[in-house]
Amino acid sequence: MAHTESTMLELGTPAPAFDLPDVVSGRRITLESFAGTKALLVMFICRHCPFVKHVERELARLAEDYAGKPAGIVAISSNDAASYPEDAPASLRQMAVELGFKFPYCHDESQEAAKAYASSCTPDFYVFDENRRLVYRGQLDDSRPGNGIPVTGRDLRAALDAVLSGRPVSSNQKPSLGCNIKWKPGNEPPYFR
């Protein structure tokens, strides 16, 4: 099992634009889809990664807990579906339905969204404020497969709660850890090589 940390994109970075299909509804999802929200959570996940499997139920719970609050949530899978068919749109759709995801789950066929966010692993989490400036990037919590620590979403929830209540997000942020993004041959970004 590969262990890759988040690149920890610089705080204050504007949210990169994206325009991706939701694997469940087929609708195009963009940054503008979340207009009017105080917080935006962008997650890079996939279906096959053991690190994502370890937290996937917490991601579904998190969406339930923040339903009705002015927080937008979107998940993106950027893995090479040709080499990793479990991360192809039909399989991602099945995952979203089985877990009851209440957020769009987009497929990044070109891998341009992952590059724009400097995403390097799954799962990888980014929280943007009302002005769509990055205020949090890093781990969900301290739990990892096999370490015995319960999955609570503590770090990510604290960041979302701070943004929603108008408080600053702690700058003490730990990188996420997971499987590396499965880049198409020759498509690896410079930060990944």
N, CA and C atoms as a LAMMPS dump frame, in Angstrom:
ITEM: TIMESTEP
0
ITEM: NUMBER OF ATOMS
579
ITEM: BOX BOUNDS ff ff ff
-5.0000000000000000e+02 5.0000000000000000e+02
-5.0000000000000000e+02 5.0000000000000000e+02
-5.0000000000000000e+02 5.0000000000000000e+02
ITEM: ATOMS id mol type element x y z
1 1 1 N 0.852 -1.174 0
2 1 2 C 0 0 0
3 1 3 C 0.901 1.241 0
4 2 1 N 0.792 2.045 -1.043
5 2 2 C 1.602 3.264 -1.153
6 2 3 C 1.156 4.282 -0.114
7 3 1 N 2.081 5.031 0.413
8 3 2 C 1.78 6.087 1.382
9 3 3 C 2.265 7.411 0.809
10 4 1 N 1.326 8.233 0.363
11 4 2 C 1.652 9.532 -0.219
12 4 3 C 0.963 10.608 0.594
13 5 1 N 1.695 11.662 0.961
14 5 2 C 1.112 12.782 1.714
15 5 3 C 0.57 13.843 0.768
16 6 1 N -0.359 14.657 1.285
17 6 2 C -0.846 15.82 0.533
18 6 3 C 0.31 16.772 0.255
19 7 1 N 0.191 17.531 -0.813
20 7 2 C 1.22 18.519 -1.136
21 7 3 C 1.083 19.778 -0.289
22 8 1 N -0.057 19.94 0.386
23 8 2 C -0.305 21.09 1.268
24 8 3 C -0.214 22.413 0.494
25 9 1 N -1.116 22.55 -0.46
26 9 2 C -1.269 23.778 -1.238
27 9 3 C -1.257 24.979 -0.29
28 10 1 N -0.691 26.096 -0.726
29 10 2 C -0.532 27.265 0.142
30 10 3 C -1.873 27.827 0.59
31 11 1 N -2.004 28.08 1.899
32 11 2 C -3.222 28.7 2.424
33 11 3 C -3.43 30.055 1.758
34 12 1 N -4.678 30.412 1.519
35 12 2 C -5.004 31.663 0.842
36 12 3 C -5.139 31.509 -0.661
37 13 1 N -4.753 30.348 -1.208
38 13 2 C -4.869 30.104 -2.646
39 13 3 C -6.342 30.171 -3.055
40 14 1 N -6.668 30.868 -4.16
41 14 2 C -8.051 30.877 -4.636
42 14 3 C -8.452 29.482 -5.134
43 15 1 N -9.7 29.132 -4.937
44 15 2 C -10.193 27.825 -5.392
45 15 3 C -10.076 27.735 -6.91
46 16 1 N -9.35 26.749 -7.419
47 16 2 C -9.255 26.586 -8.868
48 16 3 C -10.61 26.203 -9.473
49 17 1 N -10.886 26.747 -10.634
50 17 2 C -12.138 26.439 -11.326
51 17 3 C -12.119 24.999 -11.814
52 18 1 N -13.302 24.411 -11.923
53 18 2 C -13.442 23.08 -12.53
54 18 3 C -14.824 22.991 -13.164
55 19 1 N -14.972 22.088 -14.085
56 19 2 C -16.237 21.837 -14.764
57 19 3 C -16.249 20.348 -15.079
58 20 1 N -16.929 19.576 -14.219
59 20 2 C -16.839 18.113 -14.269
60 20 3 C -18.223 17.476 -14.185
61 21 1 N -18.379 16.286 -14.776
62 21 2 C -19.669 15.599 -14.686
63 21 3 C -19.827 14.855 -13.36
64 22 1 N -21.024 14.988 -12.773
65 22 2 C -21.387 14.201 -11.594
66 22 3 C -21.741 12.801 -12.09
67 23 1 N -21.094 11.776 -11.516
68 23 2 C -21.29 10.406 -12.006
69 23 3 C -22.695 9.879 -11.711
70 24 1 N -23.416 10.498 -10.776
71 24 2 C -24.763 10.034 -10.442
72 24 3 C -25.81 10.717 -11.312
73 25 1 N -25.816 12.046 -11.322
74 25 2 C -26.865 12.791 -12.041
75 25 3 C -26.505 13.098 -13.491
76 26 1 N -25.201 13.079 -13.808
77 26 2 C -24.766 13.47 -15.148
78 26 3 C -24.65 14.979 -15.32
79 27 1 N -25.101 15.755 -14.315
80 27 2 C -25.012 17.221 -14.393
81 27 3 C -23.556 17.677 -14.361
82 28 1 N -23.296 18.827 -14.985
83 28 2 C -21.977 19.451 -14.907
84 28 3 C -21.901 20.208 -13.589
85 29 1 N -20.818 20.017 -12.858
86 29 2 C -20.599 20.671 -11.566
87 29 3 C -19.411 21.611 -11.714
88 30 1 N -19.59 22.848 -11.264
89 30 2 C -18.539 23.869 -11.337
90 30 3 C -18.445 24.559 -9.971
91 31 1 N -17.462 25.427 -9.819
92 31 2 C -17.383 26.231 -8.589
93 31 3 C -18.666 27.026 -8.393
94 32 1 N -19.232 27.52 -9.489
95 32 2 C -20.446 28.333 -9.418
96 32 3 C -21.643 27.528 -8.91
97 33 1 N -21.564 26.2 -8.988
98 33 2 C -22.642 25.361 -8.463
99 33 3 C -22.82 25.564 -6.958
100 34 1 N -21.809 26.125 -6.307
101 34 2 C -21.835 26.282 -4.851
102 34 3 C -21.949 27.754 -4.44
103 35 1 N -22.411 28.59 -5.349
104 35 2 C -22.596 30.011 -5.049
105 35 3 C -23.531 30.151 -3.851
106 36 1 N -23.209 31.102 -2.973
107 36 2 C -24.051 31.354 -1.809
108 36 3 C -23.688 30.538 -0.58
109 37 1 N -22.69 29.659 -0.695
110 37 2 C -22.271 28.893 0.483
111 37 3 C -21.131 29.627 1.194
112 38 1 N -21.079 29.484 2.502
113 38 2 C -20.014 30.116 3.293
114 38 3 C -18.729 29.31 3.261
115 39 1 N -18.878 28.005 3.058
116 39 2 C -17.722 27.106 3.042
117 39 3 C -17.88 26.146 1.875
118 40 1 N -16.744 25.738 1.302
119 40 2 C -16.753 24.732 0.246
120 40 3 C -15.681 23.699 0.552
121 41 1 N -16.11 22.443 0.64
122 41 2 C -15.202 21.323 0.843
123 41 3 C -15.031 20.594 -0.481
124 42 1 N -13.782 20.516 -0.942
125 42 2 C -13.442 19.761 -2.149
126 42 3 C -12.609 18.568 -1.696
127 43 1 N -13.081 17.357 -2.059
128 43 2 C -12.409 16.122 -1.638
129 43 3 C -11.956 15.359 -2.871
130 44 1 N -10.72 14.908 -2.876
131 44 2 C -10.241 14.004 -3.919
132 44 3 C -10.249 12.604 -3.316
133 45 1 N -11.135 11.761 -3.849
134 45 2 C -11.282 10.4 -3.355
135 45 3 C -11.363 9.455 -4.556
136 46 1 N -11.504 8.18 -4.294
137 46 2 C -11.698 7.196 -5.354
138 46 3 C -12.357 5.978 -4.721
139 47 1 N -12.547 4.927 -5.482
140 47 2 C -13.209 3.752 -4.921
141 47 3 C -12.231 2.697 -4.415
142 48 1 N -11.102 2.499 -5.078
143 48 2 C -10.275 1.327 -4.768
144 48 3 C -9.302 1.532 -3.611
145 49 1 N -8.988 2.77 -3.25
146 49 2 C -7.944 3.06 -2.262
147 49 3 C -8.337 2.618 -0.85
148 50 1 N -7.485 1.838 -0.169
149 50 2 C -7.799 1.408 1.197
150 50 3 C -7.93 2.569 2.184
151 51 1 N -7.235 3.668 1.934
152 51 2 C -7.334 4.834 2.822
153 51 3 C -8.717 5.48 2.685
154 52 1 N -9.244 5.516 1.461
155 52 2 C -10.591 6.056 1.249
156 52 3 C -11.629 5.093 1.821
157 53 1 N -11.464 3.8 1.557
158 53 2 C -12.407 2.81 2.114
159 53 3 C -12.49 2.952 3.637
160 54 1 N -11.364 3.267 4.26
161 54 2 C -11.297 3.416 5.718
162 54 3 C -12.175 4.57 6.212
163 55 1 N -12.364 5.618 5.405
164 55 2 C -13.091 6.812 5.861
165 55 3 C -14.389 7.073 5.112
166 56 1 N -14.739 6.252 4.131
167 56 2 C -15.868 6.566 3.252
168 56 3 C -17.193 6.738 4
169 57 1 N -17.43 5.96 5.036
170 57 2 C -18.684 6.101 5.785
171 57 3 C -18.715 7.421 6.559
172 58 1 N -17.548 7.863 7.034
173 58 2 C -17.472 9.168 7.707
174 58 3 C -17.751 10.296 6.718
175 59 1 N -17.326 10.145 5.468
176 59 2 C -17.61 11.171 4.467
177 59 3 C -19.112 11.281 4.234
178 60 1 N -19.801 10.144 4.186
179 60 2 C -21.258 10.154 4.043
180 60 3 C -21.911 10.796 5.271
181 61 1 N -21.428 10.46 6.483
182 61 2 C -21.959 11.05 7.723
183 61 3 C -21.738 12.556 7.746
184 62 1 N -20.544 12.967 7.349
185 62 2 C -20.208 14.391 7.347
186 62 3 C -21.201 15.167 6.487
187 63 1 N -21.509 14.639 5.306
188 63 2 C -22.47 15.31 4.423
189 63 3 C -23.849 15.388 5.073
190 64 1 N -24.242 14.324 5.759
191 64 2 C -25.534 14.33 6.477
192 64 3 C -25.514 15.396 7.57
193 65 1 N -24.422 15.459 8.329
194 65 2 C -24.329 16.387 9.459
195 65 3 C -24.321 17.849 9.013
196 66 1 N -23.806 18.115 7.812
197 66 2 C -23.72 19.505 7.344
198 66 3 C -24.842 19.855 6.363
199 67 1 N -25.766 18.933 6.141
200 67 2 C -26.927 19.224 5.295
201 67 3 C -27.727 20.344 5.95
202 68 1 N -28.187 21.281 5.165
203 68 2 C -28.955 22.388 5.715
204 68 3 C -28.095 23.546 6.199
205 69 1 N -26.779 23.349 6.228
206 69 2 C -25.869 24.436 6.59
207 69 3 C -25.32 25.036 5.298
208 70 1 N -24.834 26.276 5.347
209 70 2 C -24.328 26.903 4.115
210 70 3 C -22.939 26.408 3.724
211 71 1 N -22.837 25.082 3.579
212 71 2 C -21.565 24.463 3.197
213 71 3 C -21.778 23.63 1.94
214 72 1 N -20.957 23.855 0.94
215 72 2 C -20.984 23.035 -0.263
216 72 3 C -19.959 21.924 -0.144
217 73 1 N -20.285 20.763 -0.698
218 73 2 C -19.366 19.621 -0.679
219 73 3 C -19.344 18.997 -2.059
220 74 1 N -18.142 18.7 -2.544
221 74 2 C -17.994 17.988 -3.809
222 74 3 C -16.833 17.011 -3.682
223 75 1 N -17.02 15.817 -4.252
224 75 2 C -15.945 14.83 -4.319
225 75 3 C -15.524 14.688 -5.775
226 76 1 N -14.232 14.481 -5.977
227 76 2 C -13.666 14.328 -7.315
228 76 3 C -12.771 13.101 -7.333
229 77 1 N -12.93 12.278 -8.355
230 77 2 C -12.004 11.162 -8.567
231 77 3 C -11.223 11.46 -9.843
232 78 1 N -9.91 11.507 -9.714
233 78 2 C -9.038 11.851 -10.84
234 78 3 C -8.191 10.682 -11.313
235 79 1 N -8.38 9.512 -10.729
236 79 2 C -7.544 8.374 -11.103
237 79 3 C -7.756 7.942 -12.552
238 80 1 N -6.71 7.382 -13.132
239 80 2 C -6.742 6.844 -14.493
240 80 3 C -7.668 5.63 -14.509
241 81 1 N -8.876 5.813 -15.044
242 81 2 C -9.88 4.74 -15.03
243 81 3 C -9.526 3.602 -15.98
244 82 1 N -8.703 3.872 -16.982
245 82 2 C -8.297 2.798 -17.901
246 82 3 C -7.422 1.781 -17.162
247 83 1 N -6.526 2.266 -16.327
248 83 2 C -5.646 1.375 -15.567
249 83 3 C -6.272 0.904 -14.261
250 84 1 N -7.249 1.665 -13.741
251 84 2 C -7.907 1.339 -12.472
252 84 3 C -9.42 1.37 -12.692
253 85 1 N -9.986 0.313 -13.333
254 85 2 C -11.399 0.316 -13.703
255 85 3 C -12.356 0.473 -12.525
256 86 1 N -11.894 0.147 -11.313
257 86 2 C -12.745 0.343 -10.134
258 86 3 C -13.014 1.833 -9.908
259 87 1 N -12.197 2.691 -10.516
260 87 2 C -12.372 4.14 -10.388
261 87 3 C -13.005 4.755 -11.634
262 88 1 N -13.617 3.938 -12.47
263 88 2 C -14.344 4.422 -13.649
264 88 3 C -15.705 4.973 -13.206
265 89 1 N -16.314 5.858 -13.996
266 89 2 C -17.566 6.504 -13.594
267 89 3 C -18.683 5.561 -13.138
268 90 1 N -18.897 4.442 -13.837
269 90 2 C -19.992 3.532 -13.445
270 90 3 C -19.744 2.957 -12.051
271 91 1 N -18.505 2.634 -11.745
272 91 2 C -18.151 2.095 -10.437
273 91 3 C -18.247 3.182 -9.356
274 92 1 N -17.843 4.405 -9.692
275 92 2 C -17.957 5.522 -8.747
276 92 3 C -19.428 5.792 -8.441
277 93 1 N -20.28 5.711 -9.475
278 93 2 C -21.721 5.91 -9.289
279 93 3 C -22.257 4.876 -8.294
280 94 1 N -21.839 3.629 -8.471
281 94 2 C -22.276 2.559 -7.574
282 94 3 C -21.834 2.852 -6.137
283 95 1 N -20.606 3.31 -5.973
284 95 2 C -20.084 3.67 -4.651
285 95 3 C -20.938 4.765 -4.014
286 96 1 N -21.24 5.814 -4.786
287 96 2 C -22.017 6.947 -4.278
288 96 3 C -23.41 6.5 -3.838
289 97 1 N -24.022 5.634 -4.628
290 97 2 C -25.368 5.152 -4.308
291 97 3 C -25.327 4.249 -3.076
292 98 1 N -24.373 3.317 -3.039
293 98 2 C -24.261 2.393 -1.899
294 98 3 C -24.034 3.125 -0.583
295 99 1 N -23.222 4.176 -0.619
296 99 2 C -22.889 4.92 0.601
297 99 3 C -23.868 6.052 0.887
298 100 1 N -24.76 6.331 -0.06
299 100 2 C -25.742 7.396 0.134
300 100 3 C -25.127 8.784 0.139
301 101 1 N -24.113 8.993 -0.687
302 101 2 C -23.482 10.315 -0.747
303 101 3 C -24.514 11.385 -1.094
304 102 1 N -24.529 12.464 -0.325
305 102 2 C -25.449 13.583 -0.544
306 102 3 C -24.711 14.768 -1.167
307 103 1 N -23.685 14.471 -1.93
308 103 2 C -22.902 15.513 -2.592
309 103 3 C -22.55 15.007 -3.983
310 104 1 N -22.267 15.91 -4.919
311 104 2 C -21.844 15.466 -6.243
312 104 3 C -20.517 14.717 -6.167
313 105 1 N -20.403 13.681 -6.973
314 105 2 C -19.177 12.884 -7.059
315 105 3 C -18.768 12.95 -8.526
316 106 1 N -17.714 13.687 -8.796
317 106 2 C -17.328 13.992 -10.169
318 106 3 C -16.146 13.155 -10.642
319 107 1 N -16.128 12.908 -11.935
320 107 2 C -15.016 12.185 -12.544
321 107 3 C -14.172 13.174 -13.331
322 108 1 N -12.892 13.218 -13.017
323 108 2 C -11.927 14.142 -13.633
324 108 3 C -11.12 13.368 -14.677
325 109 1 N -11.735 13.106 -15.81
326 109 2 C -11.122 12.294 -16.866
327 109 3 C -9.766 12.846 -17.301
328 110 1 N -9.663 14.163 -17.459
329 110 2 C -8.428 14.784 -17.953
330 110 3 C -7.355 14.899 -16.872
331 111 1 N -7.755 14.744 -15.621
332 111 2 C -6.887 14.912 -14.449
333 111 3 C -6.466 16.362 -14.238
334 112 1 N -7.09 17.277 -14.95
335 112 2 C -6.734 18.698 -14.824
336 112 3 C -7.168 19.278 -13.483
337 113 1 N -8.288 18.807 -12.93
338 113 2 C -8.719 19.314 -11.621
339 113 3 C -7.706 18.923 -10.546
340 114 1 N -7.259 17.677 -10.571
341 114 2 C -6.257 17.239 -9.585
342 114 3 C -5.001 18.089 -9.694
343 115 1 N -4.586 18.361 -10.913
344 115 2 C -3.388 19.198 -11.105
345 115 3 C -3.619 20.615 -10.595
346 116 1 N -4.788 21.188 -10.878
347 116 2 C -5.082 22.563 -10.456
348 116 3 C -5.063 22.691 -8.932
349 117 1 N -5.49 21.634 -8.243
350 117 2 C -5.509 21.642 -6.78
351 117 3 C -4.208 21.102 -6.182
352 118 1 N -3.266 20.715 -7.031
353 118 2 C -2.007 20.099 -6.593
354 118 3 C -2.289 18.905 -5.689
355 119 1 N -3.351 18.172 -6.035
356 119 2 C -3.703 16.987 -5.259
357 119 3 C -2.717 15.877 -5.571
358 120 1 N -2.323 15.147 -4.54
359 120 2 C -1.347 14.086 -4.745
360 120 3 C -1.807 12.734 -4.218
361 121 1 N -2.865 12.73 -3.385
362 121 2 C -3.273 11.464 -2.781
363 121 3 C -4.779 11.38 -2.619
364 122 1 N -5.234 10.164 -2.34
365 122 2 C -6.634 9.941 -1.982
366 122 3 C -6.653 9.276 -0.612
367 123 1 N -7.377 9.867 0.348
368 123 2 C -8.165 11.087 0.231
369 123 3 C -7.306 12.343 0.421
370 124 1 N -7.785 13.437 -0.162
371 124 2 C -7.136 14.741 -0.028
372 124 3 C -8.269 15.754 0.147
373 125 1 N -8.164 16.632 1.151
374 125 2 C -9.27 17.52 1.519
375 125 3 C -8.85 18.984 1.467
376 126 1 N -9.757 19.822 0.957
377 126 2 C -9.532 21.264 0.834
378 126 3 C -10.795 21.988 1.288
379 127 1 N -10.65 22.965 2.193
380 127 2 C -11.775 23.786 2.616
381 127 3 C -11.489 25.223 2.21
382 128 1 N -12.464 25.817 1.528
383 128 2 C -12.384 27.208 1.077
384 128 3 C -13.45 28.02 1.797
385 129 1 N -13.122 29.277 2.086
386 129 2 C -14.071 30.149 2.772
387 129 3 C -15.059 30.764 1.786
388 130 1 N -15.85 31.696 2.271
389 130 2 C -16.887 32.349 1.461
390 130 3 C -16.305 33.049 0.233
391 131 1 N -15.076 33.549 0.359
392 131 2 C -14.404 34.208 -0.753
393 131 3 C -13.627 33.229 -1.622
394 132 1 N -13.796 31.947 -1.322
395 132 2 C -13.15 30.844 -2.051
396 132 3 C -11.629 30.914 -1.981
397 133 1 N -11.157 31.266 -0.769
398 133 2 C -9.73 31.219 -0.459
399 133 3 C -9.488 29.984 0.407
400 134 1 N -8.375 29.308 0.178
401 134 2 C -8.068 28.081 0.908
402 134 3 C -7.75 28.396 2.37
403 135 1 N -8.496 27.768 3.278
404 135 2 C -8.263 27.96 4.707
405 135 3 C -7.845 26.661 5.401
406 136 1 N -8.067 25.523 4.721
407 136 2 C -7.664 24.244 5.289
408 136 3 C -7.334 23.283 4.169
409 137 1 N -6.24 22.521 4.384
410 137 2 C -5.897 21.405 3.495
411 137 3 C -5.177 20.401 4.35
412 138 1 N -5.495 19.137 4.123
413 138 2 C -4.844 18.119 4.928
414 138 3 C -5.749 16.96 5.261
415 139 1 N -5.573 16.437 6.464
416 139 2 C -6.207 15.177 6.838
417 139 3 C -7.638 15.354 7.341
418 140 1 N -8.374 14.256 7.27
419 140 2 C -9.714 14.167 7.857
420 140 3 C -9.581 14.141 9.378
421 141 1 N -8.695 13.267 9.85
422 141 2 C -8.375 13.115 11.275
423 141 3 C -7.122 12.247 11.377
424 142 1 N -6.791 11.809 12.579
425 142 2 C -5.567 11.027 12.784
426 142 3 C -5.716 9.537 12.483
427 143 1 N -6.907 9.083 12.149
428 143 2 C -7.123 7.658 11.891
429 143 3 C -6.525 7.248 10.546
430 144 1 N -5.915 6.077 10.541
431 144 2 C -5.374 5.474 9.32
432 144 3 C -5.702 3.985 9.374
433 145 1 N -5.762 3.31 8.245
434 145 2 C -6.033 1.868 8.284
435 145 3 C -5.044 1.163 9.21
436 146 1 N -5.58 0.442 10.173
437 146 2 C -4.744 -0.373 11.053
438 146 3 C -4.16 0.321 12.262
439 147 1 N -4.366 1.66 12.432
440 147 2 C -3.731 2.293 13.598
441 147 3 C -4.623 2.303 14.841
442 148 1 N -5.856 1.816 14.731
443 148 2 C -6.723 1.685 15.899
444 148 3 C -7.378 2.968 16.374
445 149 1 N -7.091 4.091 15.738
446 149 2 C -7.712 5.367 16.122
447 149 3 C -9.064 5.472 15.409
448 150 1 N -10.143 5.793 16.14
449 150 2 C -11.463 5.883 15.51
450 150 3 C -11.525 6.995 14.458
451 151 1 N -12.335 6.754 13.427
452 151 2 C -12.572 7.75 12.374
453 151 3 C -13.652 8.699 12.88
454 152 1 N -13.283 9.971 13.066
455 152 2 C -14.232 10.969 13.585
456 152 3 C -14.382 12.176 12.67
457 153 1 N -13.416 12.394 11.772
458 153 2 C -13.433 13.599 10.937
459 153 3 C -13.076 14.848 11.71
460 154 1 N -12.454 14.697 12.874
461 154 2 C -12.208 15.818 13.792
462 154 3 C -11.554 17.034 13.135
463 155 1 N -10.455 16.846 12.428
464 155 2 C -9.714 17.982 11.87
465 155 3 C -10.535 18.707 10.809
466 156 1 N -11.137 17.942 9.927
467 156 2 C -11.92 18.538 8.848
468 156 3 C -13.172 19.222 9.385
469 157 1 N -13.842 18.582 10.332
470 157 2 C -15.042 19.178 10.938
471 157 3 C -14.696 20.483 11.67
472 158 1 N -13.562 20.505 12.354
473 158 2 C -13.151 21.731 13.061
474 158 3 C -12.949 22.877 12.069
475 159 1 N -12.36 22.577 10.917
476 159 2 C -12.145 23.609 9.895
477 159 3 C -13.478 24.103 9.343
478 160 1 N -14.378 23.19 9.025
479 160 2 C -15.693 23.592 8.503
480 160 3 C -16.463 24.41 9.542
481 161 1 N -16.444 23.961 10.79
482 161 2 C -17.155 24.679 11.851
483 161 3 C -16.601 26.088 12.036
484 162 1 N -15.283 26.228 11.964
485 162 2 C -14.672 27.552 12.112
486 162 3 C -15.136 28.48 10.989
487 163 1 N -15.09 28.014 9.76
488 163 2 C -15.516 28.847 8.621
489 163 3 C -16.978 29.227 8.773
490 164 1 N -17.823 28.257 9.107
491 164 2 C -19.262 28.526 9.2
492 164 3 C -19.606 29.481 10.331
493 165 1 N -18.771 29.518 11.387
494 165 2 C -19.044 30.427 12.503
495 165 3 C -18.251 31.727 12.411
496 166 1 N -17.504 31.904 11.314
497 166 2 C -16.764 33.152 11.118
498 166 3 C -15.481 33.249 11.917
499 167 1 N -15.011 32.114 12.446
500 167 2 C -13.758 32.104 13.203
501 167 3 C -12.609 31.703 12.292
502 168 1 N -11.364 32.11 12.611
503 168 2 C -10.228 31.668 11.811
504 168 3 C -9.981 30.164 12.004
505 169 1 N -9.512 29.54 10.954
506 169 2 C -9.167 28.12 11.001
507 169 3 C -7.739 28.013 11.518
508 170 1 N -7.508 27.079 12.425
509 170 2 C -6.162 26.874 12.967
510 170 3 C -5.176 26.604 11.827
511 171 1 N -4.005 27.206 11.928
512 171 2 C -2.976 26.973 10.896
513 171 3 C -2.172 25.709 11.192
514 172 1 N -2.449 25.067 12.324
515 172 2 C -1.798 23.797 12.67
516 172 3 C -2.53 22.685 11.92
517 173 1 N -2.057 22.379 10.709
518 173 2 C -2.733 21.433 9.833
519 173 3 C -1.767 20.325 9.425
520 174 1 N -2.266 19.079 9.5
521 174 2 C -1.441 17.918 9.155
522 174 3 C -1.811 17.42 7.768
523 175 1 N -0.821 16.977 6.986
524 175 2 C -1.127 16.458 5.656
525 175 3 C -1.997 15.215 5.728
526 176 1 N -2.815 15.056 4.716
527 176 2 C -3.534 13.8 4.555
528 176 3 C -2.524 12.743 4.118
529 177 1 N -2.89 11.49 4.254
530 177 2 C -2.03 10.392 3.837
531 177 3 C -2.903 9.377 3.127
532 178 1 N -2.437 8.906 1.982
533 178 2 C -3.222 7.922 1.25
534 178 3 C -2.45 7.354 0.089
535 179 1 N -3.202 6.771 -0.835
536 179 2 C -2.608 6.258 -2.073
537 179 3 C -2.389 7.441 -3.011
538 180 1 N -1.344 7.362 -3.809
539 180 2 C -1.105 8.451 -4.75
540 180 3 C -2.195 8.471 -5.824
541 181 1 N -2.443 9.667 -6.374
542 181 2 C -3.331 9.774 -7.539
543 181 3 C -2.732 8.89 -8.625
544 182 1 N -3.574 8.133 -9.292
545 182 2 C -3.108 7.243 -10.366
546 182 3 C -3.114 8.019 -11.677
547 183 1 N -1.97 8.611 -11.973
548 183 2 C -1.834 9.456 -13.166
549 183 3 C -1.783 8.599 -14.423
550 184 1 N -2.333 9.13 -15.495
551 184 2 C -2.188 8.477 -16.791
552 184 3 C -0.717 8.523 -17.172
553 185 1 N -0.214 7.514 -17.877
554 185 2 C 1.202 7.527 -18.27
555 185 3 C 1.579 8.831 -18.993
556 186 1 N 2.633 9.463 -18.489
557 186 2 C 3.107 10.715 -19.077
558 186 3 C 2.351 11.942 -18.632
559 187 1 N 1.355 11.8 -17.772
560 187 2 C 0.528 12.938 -17.349
561 187 3 C 0.867 13.415 -15.926
562 188 1 N 1.901 12.824 -15.314
563 188 2 C 2.247 13.202 -13.95
564 188 3 C 2.647 14.674 -13.901
565 189 1 N 2.09 15.431 -12.925
566 189 2 C 2.468 16.843 -12.797
567 189 3 C 3.873 16.975 -12.205
568 190 1 N 4.523 18.115 -12.413
569 190 2 C 5.877 18.311 -11.89
570 190 3 C 5.989 18.11 -10.38
571 191 1 N 4.972 18.52 -9.622
572 191 2 C 5.043 18.392 -8.162
573 191 3 C 5.011 16.934 -7.72
574 192 1 N 4.603 16.017 -8.6
575 192 2 C 4.477 14.612 -8.24
576 192 3 C 5.739 13.812 -8.568
577 193 1 N 6.518 14.277 -9.531
578 193 2 C 7.682 13.498 -9.99
579 193 3 C 8.787 13.483 -8.971
